[in-house]
Amino acid sequence: MAIEELLKEIKAYRDDMVARNYPYQEISDIITKWEKKDFLEEAEKENKKLKESYEESVRQANERKE
């Protein structure tokens, strides 16, 4: 899966930064955040929100036409 490959690459980048004692915590925070989440579950939630938002937008547009 592409996300797993991206996460692997980011982890390697983080490890290199840590080895060089870079003071960047952000990349580590991103990795930790996504390691703890089920990506597909999160993507489905976001997709549902987008669909609901789109449907509401269409409903409002139709109301304005009437």
Distance bins in CASP14 RR format, pairs under 12 A and 6 or more apart:
PFRMAT RR
TARGET T0000
AUTHOR 0000-0000-0000
RMODE 2
METHOD distances of the structure
MODEL  1
1 7 0 0 0 0 1 0 0 0 0 0 0
1 8 0 0 0 0 0 1 0 0 0 0 0
1 39 0 0 0 0 1 0 0 0 0 0 0
1 40 0 0 0 0 1 0 0 0 0 0 0
1 43 0 0 0 0 0 1 0 0 0 0 0
2 8 0 0 0 0 0 1 0 0 0 0 0
2 9 0 0 0 0 0 1 0 0 0 0 0
2 39 0 0 0 0 0 1 0 0 0 0 0
3 9 0 0 0 0 0 1 0 0 0 0 0
3 10 0 0 0 0 0 1 0 0 0 0 0
3 31 0 0 0 0 0 1 0 0 0 0 0
3 34 1 0 0 1 0 0 0 0 0 0 0
3 35 0 0 0 0 0 1 0 0 0 0 0
3 37 0 0 0 0 0 1 0 0 0 0 0
3 38 0 0 0 0 0 1 0 0 0 0 0
3 39 1 0 1 0 0 0 0 0 0 0 0
3 40 0 0 0 0 1 0 0 0 0 0 0
3 42 0 0 0 0 0 1 0 0 0 0 0
3 43 0 0 0 0 1 0 0 0 0 0 0
4 10 0 0 0 0 0 1 0 0 0 0 0
4 11 0 0 0 0 0 1 0 0 0 0 0
4 34 0 0 0 0 0 1 0 0 0 0 0
4 35 0 0 0 0 0 1 0 0 0 0 0
4 39 0 0 0 0 1 0 0 0 0 0 0
4 40 0 0 0 0 0 1 0 0 0 0 0
5 11 0 0 0 0 0 1 0 0 0 0 0
5 12 0 0 0 0 0 1 0 0 0 0 0
6 12 0 0 0 0 0 1 0 0 0 0 0
6 13 0 0 0 0 0 1 0 0 0 0 0
6 30 0 0 0 0 0 1 0 0 0 0 0
6 31 0 0 0 0 0 1 0 0 0 0 0
6 34 0 0 0 0 1 0 0 0 0 0 0
6 39 0 0 0 0 0 1 0 0 0 0 0
7 13 0 0 0 0 0 1 0 0 0 0 0
7 14 0 0 0 0 0 1 0 0 0 0 0
7 27 0 0 0 0 0 1 0 0 0 0 0
7 30 0 0 0 0 1 0 0 0 0 0 0
7 31 1 0 0 1 0 0 0 0 0 0 0
7 32 0 0 0 0 0 1 0 0 0 0 0
7 33 0 0 0 0 0 1 0 0 0 0 0
7 34 1 0 0 1 0 0 0 0 0 0 0
7 35 1 0 0 1 0 0 0 0 0 0 0
7 36 0 0 0 0 0 1 0 0 0 0 0
7 37 0 0 0 0 0 1 0 0 0 0 0
7 39 0 0 0 0 1 0 0 0 0 0 0
8 14 0 0 0 0 0 1 0 0 0 0 0
8 15 0 0 0 0 0 1 0 0 0 0 0
8 31 0 0 0 0 0 1 0 0 0 0 0
8 34 0 0 0 0 0 1 0 0 0 0 0
8 35 0 0 0 0 0 1 0 0 0 0 0
9 15 0 0 0 0 0 1 0 0 0 0 0
9 16 0 0 0 0 0 1 0 0 0 0 0
9 27 0 0 0 0 0 1 0 0 0 0 0
9 31 0 0 0 0 0 1 0 0 0 0 0
10 16 0 0 0 0 0 1 0 0 0 0 0
10 17 0 0 0 0 0 1 0 0 0 0 0
10 24 0 0 0 0 0 1 0 0 0 0 0
10 26 0 0 0 0 0 1 0 0 0 0 0
10 27 1 0 0 1 0 0 0 0 0 0 0
10 28 0 0 0 0 1 0 0 0 0 0 0
10 29 0 0 0 0 0 1 0 0 0 0 0
10 30 1 0 0 1 0 0 0 0 0 0 0
10 31 1 0 1 0 0 0 0 0 0 0 0
10 32 0 0 0 0 0 1 0 0 0 0 0
10 33 0 0 0 0 0 1 0 0 0 0 0
10 34 0 0 0 0 1 0 0 0 0 0 0
10 35 0 0 0 0 0 1 0 0 0 0 0
11 17 0 0 0 0 0 1 0 0 0 0 0
11 18 0 0 0 0 0 1 0 0 0 0 0
11 27 0 0 0 0 1 0 0 0 0 0 0
11 28 0 0 0 0 1 0 0 0 0 0 0
11 30 0 0 0 0 0 1 0 0 0 0 0
11 31 1 0 1 0 0 0 0 0 0 0 0
11 32 0 0 0 0 0 1 0 0 0 0 0
11 34 0 0 0 0 0 1 0 0 0 0 0
11 35 0 0 0 0 1 0 0 0 0 0 0
12 18 0 0 0 0 0 1 0 0 0 0 0
12 19 0 0 0 0 0 1 0 0 0 0 0
12 27 0 0 0 0 0 1 0 0 0 0 0
12 31 0 0 0 0 0 1 0 0 0 0 0
13 19 0 0 0 0 0 1 0 0 0 0 0
13 20 0 0 0 0 0 1 0 0 0 0 0
13 22 0 0 0 0 0 1 0 0 0 0 0
13 24 0 0 0 0 1 0 0 0 0 0 0
13 26 0 0 0 0 0 1 0 0 0 0 0
13 27 1 0 0 1 0 0 0 0 0 0 0
13 28 0 0 0 0 0 1 0 0 0 0 0
13 30 0 0 0 0 0 1 0 0 0 0 0
13 31 0 0 0 0 1 0 0 0 0 0 0
14 20 0 0 0 0 0 1 0 0 0 0 0
14 22 0 0 0 0 1 0 0 0 0 0 0
14 24 0 0 0 0 1 0 0 0 0 0 0
14 25 0 0 0 0 1 0 0 0 0 0 0
14 26 0 0 0 0 1 0 0 0 0 0 0
14 27 1 0 1 0 0 0 0 0 0 0 0
14 28 1 0 1 0 0 0 0 0 0 0 0
14 29 0 0 0 0 1 0 0 0 0 0 0
14 30 0 0 0 0 1 0 0 0 0 0 0
14 31 1 0 0 1 0 0 0 0 0 0 0
14 32 0 0 0 0 1 0 0 0 0 0 0
14 35 0 0 0 0 0 1 0 0 0 0 0
15 22 0 0 0 0 0 1 0 0 0 0 0
15 27 0 0 0 0 0 1 0 0 0 0 0
15 28 0 0 0 0 1 0 0 0 0 0 0
15 31 0 0 0 0 0 1 0 0 0 0 0
16 22 0 0 0 0 1 0 0 0 0 0 0
16 24 0 0 0 0 0 1 0 0 0 0 0
16 27 0 0 0 0 0 1 0 0 0 0 0
17 23 0 0 0 0 1 0 0 0 0 0 0
17 24 1 0 1 0 0 0 0 0 0 0 0
17 25 0 0 0 0 1 0 0 0 0 0 0
17 26 0 0 0 0 0 1 0 0 0 0 0
17 27 1 0 0 1 0 0 0 0 0 0 0
17 28 0 0 0 0 1 0 0 0 0 0 0
17 31 0 0 0 0 0 1 0 0 0 0 0
18 24 0 0 0 0 1 0 0 0 0 0 0
18 25 0 0 0 0 0 1 0 0 0 0 0
18 27 0 0 0 0 1 0 0 0 0 0 0
18 28 1 0 0 1 0 0 0 0 0 0 0
18 31 0 0 0 0 0 1 0 0 0 0 0
22 28 0 0 0 0 0 1 0 0 0 0 0
24 30 0 0 0 0 0 1 0 0 0 0 0
24 31 0 0 0 0 0 1 0 0 0 0 0
25 31 0 0 0 0 0 1 0 0 0 0 0
25 32 0 0 0 0 1 0 0 0 0 0 0
25 33 0 0 0 0 0 1 0 0 0 0 0
26 32 0 0 0 0 0 1 0 0 0 0 0
26 33 0 0 0 0 0 1 0 0 0 0 0
27 33 0 0 0 0 0 1 0 0 0 0 0
27 34 0 0 0 0 0 1 0 0 0 0 0
28 34 0 0 0 0 0 1 0 0 0 0 0
28 35 0 0 0 0 0 1 0 0 0 0 0
29 35 0 0 0 0 0 1 0 0 0 0 0
29 36 0 0 0 0 0 1 0 0 0 0 0
30 36 0 0 0 0 0 1 0 0 0 0 0
30 37 0 0 0 0 0 1 0 0 0 0 0
31 37 0 0 0 0 0 1 0 0 0 0 0
33 39 0 0 0 0 0 1 0 0 0 0 0
33 42 0 0 0 0 0 1 0 0 0 0 0
34 40 0 0 0 0 0 1 0 0 0 0 0
34 41 0 0 0 0 0 1 0 0 0 0 0
34 42 0 0 0 0 1 0 0 0 0 0 0
34 43 0 0 0 0 0 1 0 0 0 0 0
36 42 0 0 0 0 0 1 0 0 0 0 0
37 43 0 0 0 0 1 0 0 0 0 0 0
37 44 0 0 0 0 0 1 0 0 0 0 0
37 45 0 0 0 0 0 1 0 0 0 0 0
37 46 0 0 0 0 0 1 0 0 0 0 0
38 44 0 0 0 0 1 0 0 0 0 0 0
38 45 0 0 0 0 0 1 0 0 0 0 0
39 45 0 0 0 0 0 1 0 0 0 0 0
39 46 0 0 0 0 0 1 0 0 0 0 0
40 46 0 0 0 0 0 1 0 0 0 0 0
40 47 0 0 0 0 0 1 0 0 0 0 0
41 47 0 0 0 0 0 1 0 0 0 0 0
41 48 0 0 0 0 0 1 0 0 0 0 0
42 48 0 0 0 0 0 1 0 0 0 0 0
42 49 0 0 0 0 0 1 0 0 0 0 0
43 49 0 0 0 0 0 1 0 0 0 0 0
43 50 0 0 0 0 0 1 0 0 0 0 0
44 50 0 0 0 0 0 1 0 0 0 0 0
44 51 0 0 0 0 0 1 0 0 0 0 0
45 51 0 0 0 0 0 1 0 0 0 0 0
45 52 0 0 0 0 0 1 0 0 0 0 0
46 52 0 0 0 0 0 1 0 0 0 0 0
46 53 0 0 0 0 0 1 0 0 0 0 0
47 53 0 0 0 0 0 1 0 0 0 0 0
47 54 0 0 0 0 0 1 0 0 0 0 0
48 54 0 0 0 0 0 1 0 0 0 0 0
48 55 0 0 0 0 0 1 0 0 0 0 0
49 55 0 0 0 0 0 1 0 0 0 0 0
49 56 0 0 0 0 0 1 0 0 0 0 0
50 56 0 0 0 0 0 1 0 0 0 0 0
50 57 0 0 0 0 0 1 0 0 0 0 0
51 57 0 0 0 0 0 1 0 0 0 0 0
51 58 0 0 0 0 0 1 0 0 0 0 0
52 58 0 0 0 0 0 1 0 0 0 0 0
52 59 0 0 0 0 0 1 0 0 0 0 0
53 59 0 0 0 0 0 1 0 0 0 0 0
53 60 0 0 0 0 0 1 0 0 0 0 0
54 60 0 0 0 0 0 1 0 0 0 0 0
54 61 0 0 0 0 0 1 0 0 0 0 0
55 61 0 0 0 0 0 1 0 0 0 0 0
55 62 0 0 0 0 0 1 0 0 0 0 0
56 62 0 0 0 0 0 1 0 0 0 0 0
56 63 0 0 0 0 0 1 0 0 0 0 0
57 63 0 0 0 0 0 1 0 0 0 0 0
57 64 0 0 0 0 0 1 0 0 0 0 0
58 64 0 0 0 0 0 1 0 0 0 0 0
58 65 0 0 0 0 0 1 0 0 0 0 0
59 65 0 0 0 0 0 1 0 0 0 0 0
59 66 0 0 0 0 0 1 0 0 0 0 0
60 66 0 0 0 0 0 1 0 0 0 0 0
END
